[in-house]
Amino acid sequence: MQPAYRRVLLKLSGEIFAGAEAGFGIDAGAVTSLAKQVAGVQALGVEIAVVVGGGNIFRGVAASARGMDRATADYMGMLATVINGLALQDALEHVGVPTRVVTAIEMRAVAEPFIRRRAIRHMEKGRVVVFAAGTGNPYFTTDTAAALRAMEMKADVILKGTKVDGIYTADPMIHPTATKFDSISYIKVLEQGLKVMDATAISLCMDNKLPIVVFNLRTPGNMRRAVLGEAVGTTVTA
């Protein structure tokens, strides 16, 4: 079976690393499962970059709301994403996938600094590139980092792995009557204030006509199905 996309940017929220039960910290089983899914997709011949969140360890926005300086809180959140990135790298290499962690904040002892052409070359050589530390700037989310890195890497699509199976009219965890969209336009996501990604990320994707596929990562095989172009979750396009 031929994949529908040659190069993908996978966006992972921090809560994926925590597993279904804990909600915080890093669950080794959840990260191993994630690594196996990524390895299965790479085996199709797809080049993969990953942007990781850090909400399972520290949420900058939440700390800011409690009185911490917003820039300081955001930098702490960026460091949390580096921890997740290293955990994912370790799990991927345990299943035989060569991986490079690339950070927007320089910390050479544990990861490479972000250099666009080098990151592209890593993918061309069959390595998974894990982008950590967001954009390296406070006030920007890892969703925006995912959109930015996807443009820089010339990805064909953003795959956003979440704990729900797509975009709904409201949060299905809170509103059981919420209905799911099979596809939706960027502008409707913005107009309706749907919380799939922040407005900056959606606007960046809209300006550059980059599709987004939102799907449930905890359902085995969903990542592979999304890469093969099957109807999984919700697709955001023009």
N, C-alpha and C positions, 0 to 999 in steps of 0.2 A: 504494500500500500504506500502510495506517495504522499508525503506530508504536504499540507496546503501552504505552509510557510517555510521559508529557507532559514530565516533568522528570527528568533523570538526574544522578547524581554519578559521575563516572569517576575511579577510583583508579589512579594510575600509579606503579609502582615506579621507582626511579632507574635500575635496570639497563635498562629500556626505552629510555632516552635514550642509553645507551652503544652500542646496536646489538648484533647477534648475536655479533660476533667479539671486540671489544675488552674488554667487561666493565667498563670504566671510562671516565671522560670523557664528552664529548657528541659523538655521531655526527650530523652534519648531515643525512645521508640518512635516518636513522632518525627524526629529529624531523620532517622534512618529510613522510615517509610517515604519521606519526602525525597531523600537522596535517590532511592530506588526508582521513584517515578521520573525524576530528572534523567537518570541514567537510561531508562527505557525510551525516553523521547530522543535523547542524543543518539541512541542506537539507530534511529530512523534517518540519521544524517543531518539533523537539525542543529544549527549553531545556537547556543543558549547563553544569555546573560541574565543575571538575577539581581533584583534590588530588594534588600531586606529591610523590614521595619524593626522597631525595638520596643514596642509597647508591652511585651511580656516581661520586660526588665524595668523600663522607666519611660513614662510619658511626659514629655516636656510641657505639653499644653495643660495637663492636669496639675503639674507642679506649679506652673505659672498662675493658674487660677487660685492656688492656695497662697500666693504671695511671693513666690520666688521670682527673681528677675527673669524675664522671658528669654533673653539671649542665653543666659547661663543654663536655664532649664533645657533649651533646645540643644545646646552643645552636649549636655549630659545624655540626652536622648540619642544623639548621633553616636556617642561612645557605646551605648547599648546595642546599636545596630552592628557595630564592629564585633562585639561578642557573639551575636547571632551568626554573623558572616563566617567567623572562625569555626563555629560549631558545624555549620553547613559544609564548609570546606573539608573538615575532618570526616564527616559522614560520607561525602561524595568520594573522597579518596579511598575510603574503606571499601566502597563498591567498585573501585577501579576507574573512576572518572578523574582525570587530571584537572585541577582547579586552581584558580588564582583569585585571592581576595584583593580588591582594589579600593582604596579609601580616598574620599574627598578631603579628609584631614590627614596630613602627613604623619605617619607613624611607621617608619621603615623597619622597625624590629619585628613587626607582625604582619605587615601587608605592603603591597606596592602603592605608590602614589598614583593618582589617576592621570594617565596620559592617553588621550583618545586613540591615537594610531596604534599604540602598543596593545591596548585592550582589544581593538579590532583584530590585530594579528594573533592574539591569544585564541580568539574564537575560530579564526581561520585554521589554526593548528589543532583544533579539536578540544580545546580546553573550555571548561565552563568558567565564566567570569562572574564573580560575586561582587556587586557594588555595595559598599557600606559607607556610613557617615553621611547619607543623604546627598545634598548638593554641597555640603560643607559650609552652608550659611544658615543662621537662625531665621525663623519666621517662614521657612519653606518646609513642607512635609515630605515624607518619603514617596508619596504619590507623585508630587511634582518632580522629585528626583527620578522616578521611574519614567515619566514622560520625557524629561530632558535627556536621560541616558539612552532611551529608545531612539530619539532623533539622532543623537551623536553616533550611535552604533549602526544607524540605518536599518533598524529592526522593521520587520514586516507587520508586526502586531504586538500589542501588550496583552499578556495573559495575566489577569488579576485573580489569584487564588484566594478564596475567602471561605467562610464557614457556612454560607448560604448558597443556593444554587442559581444565583442570578440577581437581577435588579427587580425590585418590587415597588409598588406604589407607596408602600410604607414599610417599616421594619417588620418582617414577618414573625420575628420572635415576640414582638409586642402586640402586633395587630394580625391575628390569625386570618382575617378576611382580606388581607392585602393580596393583590393580583400581580403575577409575574409578567414581565415584558420578555418576549423572545428576541426582539430587537428594538432599538430606540435611537433617536438622533442625539447628537451632542447637545444641540440647542434645547431639546426637551429635558435632558438631564439638568441643564443649567436653570431653565425656567421653573421646573418643578422642585428644584432644590434637593434632588435625590442624592443620598450620601454614599455614592459608589466610590468617587474620588473627589478631591477638593476642586473648586472652580478653576484654580490656576492650571491644574493638570489637565482637566477636560478642555479648557480653552486652548492649551498648547497642542493637544491632540487634534482638536478641530481645525486649527490654523494649518496644521501639517498633514491633515487627512490620514491620521494613523488610527486604525481600528483598535478597539478594546474588547476583549472577551472576558466576561466576568463569570466565574464558575465555582462550584464547590470542590475545593481541593481535597477534602476529606473523603470523597467518594473515589474508591480505587479505579484507576483507568481514565479518569476525567481529563487529566492533563494530556494524555496521549490522544484521546478522542478530539480534544480541542485543536491540537496540532494537526491532526488529520483532516480538519475542516468539518467535522460532524457537528450537528446542532446540539451544543452543550451550553447551558447557562444562557446568558444574554449578550448580544453583540451590540456595541455602540459604534455607529458609523454616521456619515453625513446623511 
